[in-house]
Structures are given as C-alpha cells and as structure tokens.
C-alpha cells in the first residue's frame, strides 16, 4: 500500500508559528554569533500570510560580547505547489541592542516551506534589509543593505 500524500494547503484563518536559527564562528572560534527568530502569523486568504517576527542575537568576539534584537511585521504571498510552498513578501521593523545603532529597516524577503506533515514544515528564508532613519535614508542606503538567512521548523494551527 502506497503512503498517503501530505496535504499542505494552508486555509484562510490558519495561524502559523515558525522557529528559526543561525550562527557563525571564525576558524579559531574567537568570534562567534548566534541568532534565533520566531514568527507568529495568520493566513488571511489561502495565499496571504501577515505576521510578526521577533529576532534576538548574541555576539561574543575578542572585543567583548553584546546582544541585539529586531522586531518587524511581514506580509508574504505563498504559491501552492503541494508540499512545497515557495513565498515572497516584504517586512518592516526596527533593530536595537548593545553596540547597535537603533534604526528602522525594511526590505523584500522570500523562501520556501516544505511540509513534512499536513501542518508541520521545514523552512529556509532570505531577507534583504535596508536600514534607515527617514524615508530619504532608505533610498540612499539601498545599496548598503544586509542579507539575512535563516532555516527552521514551523507549524500551522
């Protein structure tokens, strides 16, 4: 008997929780960073997800240690490809913490979710973050943005 296919179609009204992490170290492990993020969201249609993302990071370098945080809202459009759910969207929020210039940031994002069970998925995502204190700064700083990558697990409920 063949196994049943996993249905991965989120329904309007479904909520979402995602937990992701990232980290890096130099070859001598003298400079280390780690970050964790979680998303809380809701599907307002079968394809449109709106939500809140909170990130926290810690850095331990030869110069000392510090923490940072970022809070943002996001909107993503999901393409229905069965178990594979690619998405594109945008986010806007703020960054803060030790040794951090507190400022706003915004930018596009995209990624993919792969449903391993009907309501459980693994995900990978990339964001391009443009930092700004005013609208004119955003245009001036577009070429000096930062890429943020993450991978993790999530659940629809």
C-alpha positions in Angstrom: 0.0 0.0 0.0 1.4 3.4 -1.0 1.7 6.1 1.7 -0.8 8.9 1.5 0.4 12.2 0.1 0.7 15.1 2.5 -1.8 17.9 2.0 0.0 21.2 2.7 -2.7 23.8 1.7 -3.0 26.4 4.5 -6.5 27.5 4.9 -7.8 31.0 5.5 -7.8 31.6 9.2 -4.9 29.2 9.9 -2.3 30.5 12.2 1.4 29.9 11.9 4.4 29.6 14.3 7.9 29.3 13.0 11.2 28.9 14.9 14.5 29.5 13.1 18.1 29.9 14.0 21.5 30.8 12.6 25.1 31.2 13.8 28.7 31.6 12.7 32.2 31.3 14.1 35.7 32.0 12.8 38.1 29.2 12.3 39.6 29.6 15.9 36.2 30.1 17.5 37.3 33.5 18.8 34.5 35.4 17.1 31.0 33.8 17.4 27.5 34.9 16.7 24.1 33.1 17.2 20.6 34.2 16.5 17.1 32.9 16.9 13.8 34.1 15.4 10.2 33.3 15.7 7.2 34.2 13.5 3.6 34.4 14.5 1.2 34.9 11.7 -2.2 34.3 10.2 -3.4 33.4 6.7 -6.0 36.0 5.6 -6.5 34.1 2.4 -5.1 30.7 1.3 -2.1 32.5 -0.1 -1.6 35.7 2.0 0.1 35.5 5.4 0.5 38.5 7.7 2.6 38.4 10.9 5.1 39.5 13.4 8.7 38.4 13.5 11.0 38.7 16.6 14.7 38.0 16.4 17.4 38.0 19.1 21.1 37.7 18.6 24.2 37.3 20.7 27.8 38.1 19.6 30.9 37.0 21.5 34.1 38.4 20.0 37.6 39.3 21.1 36.4 42.8 21.6 33.6 41.7 24.0 30.1 40.4 23.9 26.8 42.0 23.0 23.2 41.3 22.2 20.8 42.7 19.6 17.1 42.4 18.7 14.9 43.1 15.8 11.1 43.3 15.7 9.2 43.6 12.4 5.9 42.9 10.7 5.8 41.0 7.4 3.4 40.1 4.6 4.1 37.0 2.4 2.3 35.6 -0.6 2.5 31.7 -0.8 2.5 29.8 -4.1 0.6 26.5 -3.8 2.9 23.7 -5.1 1.6 20.9 -2.9 4.2 20.0 -0.2 6.4 22.8 -1.5 5.2 26.3 -0.6 7.5 29.0 -2.0 6.8 32.5 -0.9 7.7 36.1 -1.5 7.0 39.2 0.6 8.2 42.2 2.5 8.9 43.3 6.0 9.5 46.5 8.0 10.6 47.0 11.6 13.4 48.2 13.9 16.7 46.9 15.3 18.1 47.6 18.7 20.6 46.3 21.3 24.1 46.7 22.7 26.6 48.4 20.3 23.8 48.7 17.7 22.7 51.9 16.0 19.0 51.7 16.8 17.2 52.3 13.5 14.5 51.1 11.2 14.8 48.6 8.4 12.7 47.2 5.6 13.0 45.0 2.5 11.9 42.1 0.4 12.0 38.5 1.6 11.5 35.1 0.1 11.8 31.5 0.9 10.2 28.1 0.8 8.4 25.8 3.2 8.4 22.1 2.7 5.5 20.3 4.5 6.7 17.0 6.1 3.2 16.6 7.7 -0.1 18.3 6.9 0.6 21.1 9.4 4.3 20.8 10.0 7.1 22.2 7.7 10.7 23.0 7.5 11.6 26.3 6.0 14.5 28.4 4.6 14.3 32.1 4.1 16.4 35.1 2.9 15.8 38.8 3.6 17.4 41.9 2.2 17.4 44.6 4.9 17.8 48.3 4.1 18.5 50.4 7.2 17.1 54.0 7.5 16.2 56.7 10.0 14.0 58.5 7.4 12.4 57.8 4.0 15.2 59.6 2.2 17.8 57.5 4.1 16.1 54.3 2.7 16.7 55.3 -0.9 20.3 56.4 -0.1 21.1 53.2 1.8 19.5 50.7 -0.6 22.9 49.6 -2.0 24.4 49.2 1.6 21.8 46.8 2.9 22.4 43.4 4.6 21.4 39.9 3.7 19.8 37.7 6.5 19.4 34.0 6.1 17.5 31.5 8.3 16.3 27.9 8.4 14.0 26.2 10.8 10.7 24.5 11.5 7.1 25.7 11.6 3.6 24.7 12.4 0.1 25.7 11.2 -2.6 25.6 13.8 
